[in-house]
Amino acid sequence: MHYQPPRTLGLMMGGVLVAWALAVAALLAVFAQGRNTDVATVGAWIGAGGAATLAALFAYWTMALASLRYTVDRNGLVIAWAGIRQVVPLQAIERLVPGTSLEVPRVRGISWFGYHIGSAEIRRIGSVLFYSTHQAPEQVLYVMTSERNYAISVPDPAAFAREIQVRQDLGPTAEVVHHVERTLPTLQGFWRDGRALGLLGACAALCVVNAIALGLRYGSLPELLPFAFPPGDPQPLADAAARTRLIDIPRAAAAALGIDVVLALAFALWDRVASYTVLLAGVGVQVALLAALGVALARAA
């Protein structure tokens, strides 16, 4: 049998969060558009990019909520969410405890009104994985197993418990072990890989430093820059609009960061070491662009 938790409030809240993040991104972009390049302008563009990224995350999590469901048969309970399937052998379920009997703690992970995906510690039972949409304790049902504990939300906990008991009495038709199934497991593992995230964070930080460095100095640069950049450029920067070409360096850094993220994710599906190599190359590109900007600003001083 298939069960779907109440999701209306969680989906509505997700839509509000997506709209809010997009509105912030749009407002910051409008503020920055057409302004002279300075710290405020650079900060606005960085903020707009961050808000747009946050909107994409909220949108993904909201779509993931639409996929949340629980399936029960004689062999096991399957909790499905966003390409993850928690497979629990039915015979491993020891107790079903209503939320009114236990505290409902703060969930570490994705948590907003009507949507809770993550983990929490509860006195007397320990660690619990939440895949619930509860708004009140009575909407939580704790599934206690021999290996792990889960918190879910079903419309009728009593009927759900009866279905579990009936199928446990009938016995399994196949052997099922406690495990987690993931679609694109290597890609999902990328987001849990501290080394990969560290390299990605270094790329992003260098990209931001590049933009801020130009924003801090741009307003004080002379209109006429008496040098050629890049070296060997047949058209030296010697006119009133020449210094605007320096903006191409942070733009190139942002483009390189985007390409690096896409390539790192693509290579993660094939080989983790190749993904690390791409990220290391991305760090090198960001350092080179930052050094180029430093040379250009030093010569322009």
TIZA-706188 format. One record per residue (C-alpha): residue number from 0; x, y, z negated. Coordinates in nm, 3 decimals. Each point is the difference from the previous one (the first is absolute). Example, Ala and Ser with C-alpha at 12.3 -4.5 7.8 and 13.67 -1.06 7.14 Angstrom:
2
+-----+---------+---------+---------+
| pos |      xx |      yy |      zz |
+-----+---------+---------+---------+
|   0 |   1.230 |  -0.450 |  -0.780 |
|   1 |   0.137 |   0.344 |   0.066 |
+-----+---------+---------+---------+
This chain:
301
+-----+---------+---------+---------+
| pos |      xx |      yy |      zz |
+-----+---------+---------+---------+
|   0 |   0.000 |   0.000 |   0.000 |
|   1 |   0.110 |   0.356 |   0.070 |
|   2 |  -0.032 |   0.284 |  -0.248 |
|   3 |   0.061 |   0.368 |   0.062 |
|   4 |   0.038 |   0.246 |  -0.287 |
|   5 |  -0.194 |   0.327 |  -0.011 |
|   6 |   0.209 |   0.234 |   0.214 |
|   7 |  -0.213 |   0.305 |   0.076 |
|   8 |   0.150 |   0.229 |  -0.265 |
|   9 |   0.356 |  -0.109 |   0.076 |
|  10 |  -0.043 |   0.056 |   0.374 |
|  11 |  -0.157 |   0.341 |  -0.055 |
|  12 |   0.280 |   0.100 |  -0.235 |
|  13 |   0.256 |  -0.120 |   0.252 |
|  14 |  -0.162 |   0.210 |   0.270 |
|  15 |   0.013 |   0.305 |  -0.227 |
|  16 |   0.370 |  -0.057 |  -0.070 |
|  17 |   0.079 |  -0.038 |   0.372 |
|  18 |  -0.189 |   0.319 |   0.080 |
|  19 |   0.173 |   0.186 |  -0.284 |
|  20 |   0.349 |  -0.106 |   0.113 |
|  21 |  -0.076 |   0.090 |   0.363 |
|  22 |  -0.136 |   0.340 |  -0.108 |
|  23 |   0.317 |   0.071 |  -0.199 |
|  24 |   0.214 |  -0.103 |   0.299 |
|  25 |  -0.203 |   0.221 |   0.234 |
|  26 |   0.013 |   0.303 |  -0.232 |
|  27 |   0.376 |  -0.030 |  -0.044 |
|  28 |   0.051 |  -0.039 |   0.375 |
|  29 |  -0.214 |   0.307 |   0.072 |
|  30 |   0.195 |   0.196 |  -0.261 |
|  31 |   0.334 |  -0.101 |   0.153 |
|  32 |  -0.102 |   0.040 |   0.363 |
|  33 |   0.148 |   0.315 |   0.154 |
|  34 |   0.185 |   0.111 |  -0.315 |
|  35 |   0.363 |   0.097 |   0.001 |
|  36 |   0.222 |  -0.286 |  -0.109 |
|  37 |   0.068 |   0.025 |  -0.374 |
|  38 |  -0.022 |  -0.218 |  -0.308 |
|  39 |  -0.378 |   0.043 |  -0.029 |
|  40 |  -0.052 |  -0.100 |   0.363 |
|  41 |   0.223 |  -0.304 |  -0.031 |
|  42 |  -0.169 |  -0.099 |  -0.326 |
|  43 |  -0.341 |   0.035 |   0.163 |
|  44 |   0.099 |  -0.229 |   0.290 |
|  45 |   0.148 |  -0.255 |  -0.239 |
|  46 |  -0.316 |   0.016 |  -0.212 |
|  47 |  -0.219 |  -0.041 |   0.308 |
|  48 |   0.196 |  -0.308 |   0.101 |
|  49 |  -0.026 |  -0.143 |  -0.350 |
|  50 |  -0.376 |   0.067 |  -0.017 |
|  51 |  -0.052 |  -0.162 |   0.342 |
|  52 |   0.193 |  -0.307 |  -0.119 |
|  53 |  -0.211 |  -0.011 |  -0.316 |
|  54 |  -0.316 |   0.022 |   0.212 |
|  55 |   0.119 |  -0.300 |   0.203 |
|  56 |   0.060 |  -0.197 |  -0.322 |
|  57 |  -0.344 |   0.090 |  -0.137 |
|  58 |  -0.156 |  -0.103 |   0.332 |
|  59 |   0.181 |  -0.335 |  -0.006 |
|  60 |  -0.098 |  -0.070 |  -0.360 |
|  61 |  -0.361 |   0.094 |   0.075 |
|  62 |  -0.011 |  -0.237 |   0.297 |
|  63 |   0.158 |  -0.267 |  -0.221 |
|  64 |  -0.284 |   0.042 |  -0.249 |
|  65 |  -0.248 |  -0.084 |   0.277 |
|  66 |   0.178 |  -0.337 |   0.038 |
|  67 |  -0.017 |  -0.095 |  -0.372 |
|  68 |  -0.193 |  -0.323 |  -0.048 |
|  69 |  -0.002 |  -0.320 |  -0.203 |
|  70 |  -0.059 |  -0.346 |   0.148 |
|  71 |  -0.084 |  -0.309 |  -0.206 |
|  72 |  -0.008 |  -0.361 |   0.116 |
|  73 |   0.065 |  -0.335 |  -0.167 |
|  74 |   0.375 |   0.044 |   0.034 |
|  75 |   0.064 |   0.351 |  -0.120 |
|  76 |  -0.073 |   0.366 |  -0.044 |
|  77 |   0.153 |   0.229 |   0.265 |
|  78 |   0.032 |   0.372 |  -0.070 |
|  79 |   0.061 |   0.184 |   0.329 |
|  80 |   0.117 |   0.359 |   0.028 |
|  81 |   0.194 |   0.181 |   0.275 |
|  82 |   0.168 |  -0.305 |   0.150 |
|  83 |   0.073 |  -0.154 |  -0.342 |
|  84 |  -0.176 |  -0.320 |  -0.110 |
|  85 |   0.033 |  -0.110 |  -0.361 |
|  86 |  -0.079 |  -0.372 |   0.006 |
|  87 |  -0.106 |  -0.140 |  -0.339 |
|  88 |  -0.067 |  -0.375 |  -0.037 |
|  89 |  -0.349 |  -0.039 |  -0.139 |
|  90 |   0.111 |  -0.262 |  -0.252 |
|  91 |   0.260 |   0.249 |  -0.134 |
|  92 |  -0.274 |   0.241 |  -0.114 |
|  93 |  -0.032 |  -0.046 |  -0.375 |
|  94 |  -0.239 |   0.277 |  -0.098 |
|  95 |  -0.208 |   0.283 |   0.141 |
|  96 |  -0.014 |   0.287 |  -0.247 |
|  97 |  -0.237 |   0.297 |   0.042 |
|  98 |   0.154 |   0.345 |  -0.020 |
|  99 |  -0.214 |   0.092 |  -0.298 |
| 100 |   0.199 |  -0.248 |  -0.209 |
| 101 |   0.335 |   0.166 |   0.073 |
| 102 |   0.140 |   0.346 |   0.044 |
| 103 |   0.024 |   0.142 |   0.351 |
| 104 |   0.347 |   0.155 |   0.023 |
| 105 |   0.151 |   0.249 |   0.243 |
| 106 |   0.105 |  -0.183 |   0.316 |
| 107 |   0.349 |   0.061 |   0.138 |
| 108 |  -0.030 |   0.019 |   0.376 |
| 109 |  -0.282 |   0.133 |   0.215 |
| 110 |  -0.262 |   0.131 |  -0.237 |
| 111 |  -0.282 |   0.246 |   0.055 |
| 112 |  -0.373 |   0.002 |  -0.073 |
| 113 |  -0.144 |  -0.328 |   0.126 |
| 114 |   0.334 |  -0.144 |   0.115 |
| 115 |   0.270 |  -0.173 |  -0.205 |
| 116 |   0.280 |  -0.208 |   0.154 |
| 117 |   0.306 |  -0.065 |  -0.213 |
| 118 |   0.111 |  -0.144 |  -0.332 |
| 119 |  -0.065 |   0.069 |  -0.366 |
| 120 |   0.085 |  -0.139 |  -0.341 |
| 121 |  -0.287 |  -0.101 |  -0.226 |
| 122 |   0.031 |  -0.105 |  -0.360 |
| 123 |  -0.075 |  -0.368 |  -0.068 |
| 124 |   0.033 |  -0.109 |   0.363 |
| 125 |   0.311 |   0.177 |   0.137 |
| 126 |   0.057 |   0.104 |   0.360 |
| 127 |  -0.301 |   0.031 |   0.233 |
| 128 |  -0.018 |   0.065 |   0.373 |
| 129 |  -0.293 |   0.227 |   0.083 |
| 130 |  -0.195 |  -0.034 |   0.325 |
| 131 |  -0.307 |   0.180 |  -0.121 |
| 132 |  -0.231 |   0.291 |   0.069 |
| 133 |  -0.126 |   0.045 |  -0.353 |
| 134 |  -0.127 |   0.324 |  -0.149 |
| 135 |  -0.091 |  -0.147 |  -0.340 |
| 136 |   0.117 |  -0.303 |  -0.206 |
| 137 |  -0.309 |  -0.206 |   0.084 |
| 138 |   0.098 |   0.012 |   0.367 |
| 139 |   0.327 |  -0.187 |  -0.064 |
| 140 |   0.031 |  -0.378 |  -0.007 |
| 141 |   0.331 |  -0.145 |  -0.119 |
| 142 |   0.108 |  -0.324 |   0.167 |
| 143 |   0.235 |  -0.181 |  -0.238 |
| 144 |   0.218 |  -0.268 |   0.158 |
| 145 |   0.288 |  -0.221 |  -0.109 |
| 146 |   0.250 |   0.220 |   0.189 |
| 147 |  -0.142 |   0.348 |   0.045 |
| 148 |  -0.295 |   0.215 |  -0.099 |
| 149 |  -0.215 |   0.207 |   0.235 |
| 150 |  -0.266 |   0.268 |  -0.036 |
| 151 |  -0.274 |   0.015 |   0.266 |
| 152 |  -0.338 |   0.163 |   0.048 |
| 153 |  -0.299 |  -0.206 |   0.110 |
| 154 |  -0.363 |   0.119 |   0.011 |
| 155 |  -0.124 |  -0.283 |  -0.226 |
| 156 |   0.275 |  -0.141 |  -0.227 |
| 157 |  -0.230 |  -0.265 |  -0.150 |
| 158 |  -0.095 |  -0.140 |   0.343 |
| 159 |   0.365 |   0.009 |   0.105 |
| 160 |   0.099 |  -0.197 |  -0.311 |
| 161 |  -0.268 |  -0.262 |   0.076 |
| 162 |   0.133 |  -0.041 |   0.356 |
| 163 |   0.352 |  -0.051 |  -0.135 |
| 164 |  -0.121 |  -0.260 |  -0.251 |
| 165 |  -0.204 |  -0.193 |   0.259 |
| 166 |   0.295 |  -0.025 |   0.237 |
| 167 |   0.241 |  -0.095 |  -0.277 |
| 168 |  -0.236 |  -0.284 |  -0.094 |
| 169 |  -0.014 |  -0.118 |   0.363 |
| 170 |   0.379 |  -0.011 |   0.019 |
| 171 |   0.238 |   0.110 |   0.278 |
| 172 |   0.002 |  -0.135 |   0.354 |
| 173 |   0.365 |   0.093 |   0.054 |
| 174 |   0.303 |   0.077 |  -0.212 |
| 175 |   0.052 |   0.376 |  -0.051 |
| 176 |   0.288 |   0.164 |  -0.182 |
| 177 |   0.015 |   0.345 |  -0.152 |
| 178 |   0.160 |   0.231 |   0.260 |
| 179 |  -0.017 |   0.331 |   0.185 |
| 180 |  -0.041 |   0.025 |   0.377 |
| 181 |   0.105 |   0.315 |   0.184 |
| 182 |  -0.032 |   0.111 |   0.359 |
| 183 |   0.329 |   0.143 |   0.132 |
| 184 |   0.174 |  -0.110 |  -0.323 |
| 185 |   0.338 |   0.147 |   0.094 |
| 186 |  -0.153 |   0.341 |   0.071 |
| 187 |  -0.190 |   0.002 |  -0.328 |
| 188 |   0.321 |  -0.109 |  -0.172 |
| 189 |   0.169 |   0.308 |   0.145 |
| 190 |  -0.199 |   0.223 |  -0.235 |
| 191 |   0.117 |  -0.206 |  -0.297 |
| 192 |   0.365 |   0.003 |   0.110 |
| 193 |   0.187 |   0.244 |  -0.224 |
| 194 |   0.302 |   0.018 |   0.231 |
| 195 |  -0.208 |   0.080 |   0.307 |
| 196 |  -0.205 |   0.259 |  -0.187 |
| 197 |   0.317 |   0.157 |  -0.137 |
| 198 |   0.148 |   0.038 |   0.348 |
| 199 |  -0.329 |   0.134 |   0.132 |
| 200 |  -0.017 |   0.247 |  -0.288 |
| 201 |   0.355 |   0.116 |   0.075 |
| 202 |  -0.095 |   0.064 |   0.363 |
| 203 |  -0.307 |   0.197 |  -0.102 |
| 204 |   0.191 |   0.200 |  -0.264 |
| 205 |   0.274 |   0.097 |   0.247 |
| 206 |  -0.264 |   0.104 |   0.253 |
| 207 |  -0.169 |   0.225 |  -0.260 |
| 208 |   0.336 |   0.148 |  -0.106 |
| 209 |   0.071 |   0.081 |   0.365 |
| 210 |  -0.324 |   0.196 |   0.032 |
| 211 |   0.039 |   0.179 |  -0.334 |
| 212 |   0.360 |   0.099 |   0.076 |
| 213 |  -0.107 |   0.172 |   0.320 |
| 214 |  -0.298 |   0.162 |  -0.171 |
| 215 |   0.223 |   0.150 |  -0.268 |
| 216 |   0.241 |   0.156 |   0.247 |
| 217 |  -0.209 |   0.068 |   0.307 |
| 218 |  -0.132 |   0.341 |  -0.105 |
| 219 |   0.351 |   0.133 |  -0.068 |
| 220 |   0.150 |  -0.115 |   0.331 |
| 221 |   0.092 |   0.272 |   0.252 |
| 222 |  -0.213 |   0.032 |   0.308 |
| 223 |   0.305 |  -0.060 |   0.220 |
| 224 |   0.208 |  -0.309 |  -0.076 |
| 225 |   0.349 |   0.035 |   0.146 |
| 226 |   0.071 |  -0.367 |   0.055 |
| 227 |  -0.114 |  -0.288 |   0.213 |
| 228 |  -0.198 |  -0.281 |  -0.158 |
| 229 |   0.025 |  -0.285 |   0.067 |
| 230 |   0.368 |   0.016 |   0.094 |
| 231 |   0.045 |   0.026 |   0.373 |
| 232 |  -0.346 |   0.147 |   0.058 |
| 233 |   0.030 |   0.203 |   0.324 |
| 234 |  -0.256 |   0.249 |  -0.134 |
| 235 |   0.141 |   0.152 |  -0.321 |
| 236 |  -0.246 |   0.112 |  -0.265 |
| 237 |   0.037 |   0.371 |   0.065 |
| 238 |  -0.349 |   0.141 |   0.044 |
| 239 |  -0.278 |   0.103 |  -0.237 |
| 240 |  -0.179 |  -0.336 |   0.026 |
| 241 |   0.314 |  -0.211 |  -0.026 |
| 242 |  -0.016 |  -0.077 |  -0.371 |
| 243 |  -0.339 |  -0.167 |   0.043 |
| 244 |   0.184 |  -0.287 |   0.166 |
| 245 |   0.141 |  -0.090 |  -0.341 |
| 246 |  -0.351 |  -0.118 |  -0.092 |
| 247 |   0.057 |  -0.286 |   0.243 |
| 248 |   0.237 |  -0.161 |  -0.251 |
| 249 |  -0.263 |  -0.056 |  -0.275 |
| 250 |  -0.247 |  -0.099 |   0.273 |
| 251 |   0.246 |  -0.259 |   0.126 |
| 252 |   0.047 |  -0.123 |  -0.358 |
| 253 |  -0.378 |  -0.041 |  -0.042 |
| 254 |  -0.027 |  -0.183 |   0.333 |
| 255 |   0.291 |  -0.226 |  -0.092 |
| 256 |  -0.167 |  -0.080 |  -0.333 |
| 257 |  -0.323 |  -0.097 |   0.173 |
| 258 |   0.180 |  -0.221 |   0.252 |
| 259 |   0.205 |  -0.157 |  -0.280 |
| 260 |  -0.312 |  -0.093 |  -0.197 |
| 261 |  -0.164 |  -0.161 |   0.303 |
| 262 |   0.312 |  -0.196 |   0.095 |
| 263 |   0.067 |  -0.109 |  -0.360 |
| 264 |  -0.355 |  -0.137 |  -0.032 |
| 265 |   0.024 |  -0.172 |   0.338 |
| 266 |   0.335 |  -0.162 |  -0.085 |
| 267 |  -0.133 |  -0.104 |  -0.342 |
| 268 |  -0.233 |  -0.241 |   0.180 |
| 269 |   0.303 |  -0.167 |   0.153 |
| 270 |   0.291 |   0.030 |  -0.239 |
| 271 |   0.043 |   0.194 |  -0.325 |
| 272 |   0.371 |   0.059 |   0.058 |
| 273 |  -0.076 |   0.156 |   0.339 |
| 274 |  -0.246 |   0.230 |  -0.175 |
| 275 |   0.270 |   0.105 |  -0.248 |
| 276 |   0.234 |   0.070 |   0.292 |
| 277 |  -0.255 |   0.227 |   0.165 |
| 278 |  -0.056 |   0.188 |  -0.325 |
| 279 |   0.374 |   0.041 |  -0.057 |
| 280 |   0.034 |   0.136 |   0.352 |
| 281 |  -0.285 |   0.239 |  -0.080 |
| 282 |   0.185 |   0.126 |  -0.307 |
| 283 |   0.306 |   0.057 |   0.220 |
| 284 |  -0.205 |   0.198 |   0.253 |
| 285 |  -0.149 |   0.217 |  -0.275 |
| 286 |   0.345 |   0.068 |  -0.148 |
| 287 |   0.135 |   0.093 |   0.345 |
| 288 |  -0.288 |   0.240 |   0.065 |
| 289 |   0.039 |   0.157 |  -0.343 |
| 290 |   0.374 |   0.045 |   0.065 |
| 291 |  -0.079 |   0.158 |   0.339 |
| 292 |  -0.238 |   0.243 |  -0.162 |
| 293 |   0.259 |   0.084 |  -0.265 |
| 294 |   0.261 |   0.077 |   0.267 |
| 295 |  -0.245 |   0.214 |   0.194 |
| 296 |  -0.105 |   0.200 |  -0.307 |
| 297 |   0.362 |   0.046 |  -0.110 |
| 298 |   0.101 |   0.141 |   0.340 |
| 299 |  -0.303 |   0.225 |   0.007 |
| 300 |   0.081 |   0.155 |  -0.339 |
+-----+---------+---------+---------+
